[in-house]
Amino acid sequence: MGRGRPSGIGTASTSSVNVLPLQSDQNEAAGSAQTGLGSNNDVFSFKGLVNAGDQQTLSFSASDTTGALQATSITLTTTNAGSLDAAVSAINTQLQSNATLKGIVAVKEMNHAGTAEGIRFVSSISSFSAKVGNAANYTDANQVGVYDGTPAASSKQGMTVASSASGAMDIGTLAGGQAAVVALGKAVASLGSAQAAIGKGQNQLNYAIGLAQSQISNFSAAESRIRDADVAAEAANLTKAQVLQQASMAAMAQANSAPRQCSHS
């Protein structure tokens, strides 16, 4: 049998296999979206809320599958946003309470300058908006909460940022292809950072578990030694103490009777 081309590929065959034509030179990532600030699509900067009265409200909104607008507000305080990790956790926890907005996630990411970690909001939703309220006690000298820290920012807080579609990239041009490669590189780097953070946390957790198990074993062994004391030795010590006590009492009784015997003689 000769080597022929598979049926339905490169021929005018009327095979039942339908080959769909390529519609466009785009790579679609399921309508993902993210926030980006300034010309470098940068992250939000963050400073912990640690002083009395520090407070900030973040609001998120997006349309659900029926087209109805869903919205929620999250208040950051000294209790839940004293650090970047705490703020990210508080935001994600409260977003989970809404069936639509739980698709939005706050993630830690290094800023474009590589000087500090900030917050980026990403989502599987095709589009959403994030409103960053004015934080109490915020000044340029005393930056508090989530804010736009890009050099050209006209407003640090009190603005609404619409997400940009980050899932579709036109690779039909050289510039588009280069941008796609850069984006993939950044995504791989972010994935590597996330895996490293997860691995570090897992190692620390395993160490903590091992240490706790070791301490439990030591405590159990100590308790066992206390409970299983040598009863025979303790009984012998008790008998010895009782004999000494009785001997002491007999000696004292004899000593007390000696003067009386002398007086009678």
C-alpha positions as CSV (number, residue, x, y, z in Angstrom):
1,M,0.0,0.0,0.0
2,G,1.4,3.4,-1.0
3,R,1.7,6.4,1.3
4,G,-1.3,8.5,0.6
5,R,-2.6,11.6,2.3
6,P,-5.3,11.1,5.0
7,S,-8.8,11.5,3.7
8,G,-10.3,15.0,4.1
9,I,-6.9,16.8,4.4
10,G,-5.7,18.9,1.4
11,T,-8.3,17.4,-1.0
12,A,-11.7,18.3,-2.4
13,S,-13.3,15.2,-0.9
14,T,-16.9,15.4,0.2
15,S,-16.1,13.6,3.4
16,S,-18.4,14.0,6.4
17,V,-15.5,15.5,8.3
18,N,-15.9,19.2,8.4
19,V,-12.7,21.3,8.7
20,L,-13.5,24.7,10.1
21,P,-11.6,27.6,8.6
22,L,-9.4,29.7,10.8
23,Q,-11.4,32.9,11.5
24,S,-8.6,35.2,12.8
25,D,-5.0,35.3,13.9
26,Q,-5.9,35.5,17.6
27,N,-5.2,33.5,20.7
28,E,-8.2,33.5,23.0
29,A,-7.9,32.7,26.7
30,A,-11.6,32.3,27.7
31,G,-12.3,36.0,28.1
32,S,-9.9,36.6,31.0
33,A,-9.5,40.2,32.2
34,Q,-7.3,42.1,34.6
35,T,-6.6,45.5,35.9
36,G,-3.6,47.5,34.7
37,L,-2.4,51.0,35.5
38,G,-0.4,53.4,33.4
39,S,1.5,52.7,30.2
40,N,3.1,49.6,31.7
41,N,-0.1,48.0,32.7
42,D,1.2,48.1,36.3
43,V,-0.2,46.8,39.6
44,F,-1.9,48.7,42.4
45,S,0.5,49.8,45.1
46,F,-0.3,49.0,48.7
47,K,0.7,50.2,52.2
48,G,-0.7,48.5,55.3
49,L,-3.4,50.0,57.4
50,V,-1.7,50.2,60.8
51,N,-2.7,53.5,62.3
52,A,-5.9,54.2,64.3
53,G,-8.6,55.3,62.0
54,D,-7.1,53.9,58.8
55,Q,-9.9,52.7,56.5
56,Q,-10.6,52.2,52.8
57,T,-13.5,50.9,50.8
58,L,-13.0,48.9,47.5
59,S,-16.0,48.3,45.2
60,F,-16.2,45.7,42.5
61,S,-18.9,45.2,39.8
62,A,-19.5,42.9,36.8
63,S,-22.4,41.6,34.8
64,D,-23.7,38.1,35.5
65,T,-24.7,35.5,32.8
66,T,-28.1,37.2,32.5
67,G,-26.7,40.7,32.0
68,A,-27.7,41.9,35.5
69,L,-25.1,44.0,37.2
70,Q,-23.6,42.5,40.4
71,A,-21.7,44.7,42.8
72,T,-20.1,44.5,46.3
73,S,-18.0,46.7,48.5
74,I,-15.2,45.6,50.8
75,T,-13.9,47.7,53.7
76,L,-10.2,47.4,54.6
77,T,-9.3,48.3,58.2
78,T,-6.4,47.8,60.6
79,T,-8.0,44.5,61.5
80,N,-7.9,42.8,58.1
81,A,-5.4,44.9,56.0
82,G,-2.4,45.5,58.2
83,S,-0.2,43.8,55.6
84,L,-0.3,43.0,51.9
85,D,-1.0,39.3,52.5
86,A,-3.8,40.1,55.0
87,A,-5.4,42.6,52.5
88,V,-5.3,40.1,49.6
89,S,-6.8,37.4,51.9
90,A,-9.6,39.7,53.1
91,I,-10.5,40.9,49.6
92,N,-10.6,37.3,48.2
93,T,-12.6,36.0,51.1
94,Q,-15.3,38.6,50.8
95,L,-15.5,38.3,47.0
96,Q,-16.3,34.7,47.4
97,S,-19.7,35.6,48.9
98,N,-21.0,36.7,45.5
99,A,-21.7,34.0,42.9
100,T,-20.5,36.2,40.0
101,L,-17.8,38.3,41.6
102,K,-16.1,35.3,43.1
103,G,-14.6,35.0,39.6
104,I,-12.5,38.1,40.5
105,V,-9.3,37.4,42.4
106,A,-6.7,39.7,44.0
107,V,-3.2,38.5,43.4
108,K,0.2,39.7,44.6
109,E,2.6,40.7,41.9
110,M,5.8,42.6,41.6
111,N,5.4,46.1,40.2
112,H,6.9,47.1,36.8
113,A,9.9,48.7,38.4
114,G,10.7,45.6,40.4
115,T,10.8,47.5,43.7
116,A,7.8,46.3,45.6
117,E,4.9,43.9,45.5
118,G,1.4,45.2,44.8
119,I,-2.1,44.0,43.9
120,R,-3.5,43.1,40.6
121,F,-7.2,42.0,40.1
122,V,-7.6,39.2,37.6
123,S,-10.8,37.4,36.5
124,S,-12.2,34.8,34.2
125,I,-15.1,37.3,33.7
126,S,-14.7,39.1,30.3
127,S,-14.9,42.5,32.0
128,F,-15.3,44.0,35.4
129,S,-14.5,47.2,37.3
130,A,-12.7,48.0,40.5
131,K,-13.3,51.2,42.4
132,V,-10.6,52.3,44.8
133,G,-12.0,54.6,47.4
134,N,-10.1,57.4,49.3
135,A,-8.5,56.0,52.4
136,A,-8.8,57.8,55.6
137,N,-5.5,59.4,56.7
138,Y,-4.0,59.1,53.2
139,T,-1.5,61.8,52.1
140,D,1.4,61.7,49.7
141,A,3.7,61.5,52.7
142,N,1.6,58.9,54.5
143,Q,0.3,56.5,51.8
144,V,-2.3,54.1,53.1
145,G,-4.2,51.2,51.5
146,V,-4.6,50.5,47.8
147,Y,-3.5,53.3,45.5
148,D,-2.1,54.1,42.0
149,G,1.6,54.4,42.5
150,T,2.6,54.8,38.9
151,P,4.7,57.9,38.2
152,A,2.2,59.6,35.9
153,A,-0.9,58.9,38.0
154,S,-3.1,62.0,38.2
155,S,-5.2,60.5,41.0
156,K,-3.8,58.0,43.6
157,Q,-7.2,57.0,44.9
158,G,-10.9,57.8,44.4
159,M,-11.1,56.3,40.9
160,T,-12.7,53.4,39.1
161,V,-10.4,51.2,37.0
162,A,-12.0,49.1,34.2
163,S,-10.4,45.8,33.4
164,S,-8.7,45.2,30.1
165,A,-9.2,42.1,28.1
166,S,-6.0,40.2,28.6
167,G,-7.1,37.0,27.0
168,A,-7.2,37.9,23.3
169,M,-4.0,38.7,21.5
170,D,-3.7,39.4,17.8
171,I,-0.7,37.5,16.5
172,G,-1.3,38.4,12.9
173,T,1.4,41.0,13.0
174,L,5.0,41.0,14.1
175,A,4.4,43.4,17.0
176,G,1.4,41.3,18.1
177,G,3.4,38.1,18.0
178,Q,6.2,39.7,20.0
179,A,3.7,41.0,22.6
180,A,2.2,37.6,22.9
181,V,5.6,36.0,23.5
182,V,6.4,38.7,26.2
183,A,3.0,38.0,27.8
184,L,3.6,34.3,27.8
185,G,7.0,34.8,29.3
186,K,5.5,37.0,32.1
187,A,2.8,34.4,32.7
188,V,5.4,31.6,33.0
189,A,7.5,33.8,35.4
190,S,4.4,34.5,37.5
191,L,3.5,30.8,37.5
192,G,7.0,30.0,38.7
193,S,6.8,32.6,41.4
194,A,3.5,31.2,42.6
195,Q,4.8,27.6,42.6
196,A,7.9,28.8,44.5
197,A,5.7,30.5,47.1
198,I,3.4,27.4,47.4
199,G,6.4,25.1,47.7
200,K,7.9,27.3,50.4
201,G,4.6,27.4,52.3
202,Q,4.3,23.6,52.0
203,N,7.8,23.1,53.3
204,Q,7.1,25.4,56.3
205,L,3.8,23.6,57.0
206,N,5.5,20.2,56.8
207,Y,8.2,21.4,59.2
208,A,5.6,22.8,61.6
209,I,3.7,19.5,61.5
210,G,6.8,17.5,62.1
211,L,7.8,19.8,65.0
212,A,4.3,19.5,66.5
213,Q,4.3,15.7,66.2
214,S,7.7,15.6,67.9
215,Q,6.6,17.8,70.7
216,I,3.5,15.6,71.2
217,S,5.6,12.5,71.3
218,N,7.9,14.1,73.9
219,F,5.0,15.2,76.0
220,S,3.4,11.8,75.8
221,A,6.7,10.1,76.8
222,A,7.1,12.5,79.8
223,E,3.5,11.9,80.9
224,S,4.0,8.1,80.6
225,R,7.2,8.3,82.7
226,I,5.3,10.3,85.3
227,R,2.4,8.0,85.4
228,D,4.5,4.8,85.3
229,A,6.8,5.7,88.2
230,D,8.5,2.8,90.0
231,V,5.8,1.8,92.5
232,A,8.0,-0.7,94.3
233,A,10.7,1.9,94.9
234,E,8.2,4.4,96.2
235,A,6.7,1.7,98.4
236,A,10.1,0.9,99.8
237,N,10.8,4.6,100.5
238,L,7.4,4.8,102.3
239,T,8.3,1.8,104.5
240,K,11.7,3.2,105.3
241,A,10.1,6.5,106.3
242,Q,7.6,4.8,108.5
243,V,10.3,2.7,110.2
244,L,12.4,5.8,110.8
245,Q,9.3,7.6,112.2
246,Q,8.5,4.7,114.5
247,A,12.1,4.4,115.7
248,S,12.1,8.1,116.4
249,M,8.9,7.9,118.4
250,A,10.3,4.9,120.4
251,A,13.6,6.8,121.1
252,M,11.7,9.8,122.3
253,A,9.4,7.7,124.6
254,Q,12.5,6.1,126.1
255,A,14.2,9.4,126.6
256,N,11.1,10.8,128.3
257,S,10.9,7.9,130.7
258,A,14.6,8.0,131.7
259,P,14.3,10.9,134.2
260,R,11.4,9.2,136.0
261,Q,13.4,6.0,136.5
262,C,16.4,8.0,137.9
263,S,14.1,9.8,140.4
264,H,12.8,6.5,141.8
265,S,16.2,5.0,142.3
